[in-house]
Amino acid sequence: MRLFTRDEANALLPKIRPLVDELWEKRRELAIVQLEYEMRAVPRGHAPGIGERRDEIVRLIERIEHFGCIVKDIDLGLIDFPSIRAGRTIYLCWRAGEPEIEYWHDLEGGFSARRPLA
């Protein structure tokens, strides 16, 4: 597991932001296609395009996680970066729309357990 300093994680944000934006777009496209098929009462196994869009979403998550960070919540755009704080492993936590990484939480905690870094 790669460990990040705050500066290292912040330096990756310009690469991660557009991938999160693309992930949101693919999620939106998938939701539209699923809704269209539901409205037409097409059986799940006969709905072309859904599998391909899901595969695109998986590939985007893999591209983001290739940097060493973890996609925690697609809808919120939550990305965690493993780090060390006071001698223990924690997550630096970034949410899409935030200018930089300003929060952290324990490995067991989540978004609701975020605490300011400063």
Sequence and secondary structure as in RCSB ss.txt:
>XXXX:A:sequence
MRLFTRDEANALLPKIRPLVDELWEKRRELAIVQLEYEMRAVPRGHAPGIGERRDEIVRLIERIEHFGCIVKDID
LGLIDFPSIRAGRTIYLCWRAGEPEIEYWHDLEGGFSARRPLA
>XXXX:A:secstr
     HHHHHHHHHHHHHHHHHHHHHHHHHHHHHHHHHHTT  GGG TTHHHHHHHHHHHHHHHHTTT EEEETT
TTEEEEEEEETTEEEEEEEETT SS  EEEESS  GGG EE  
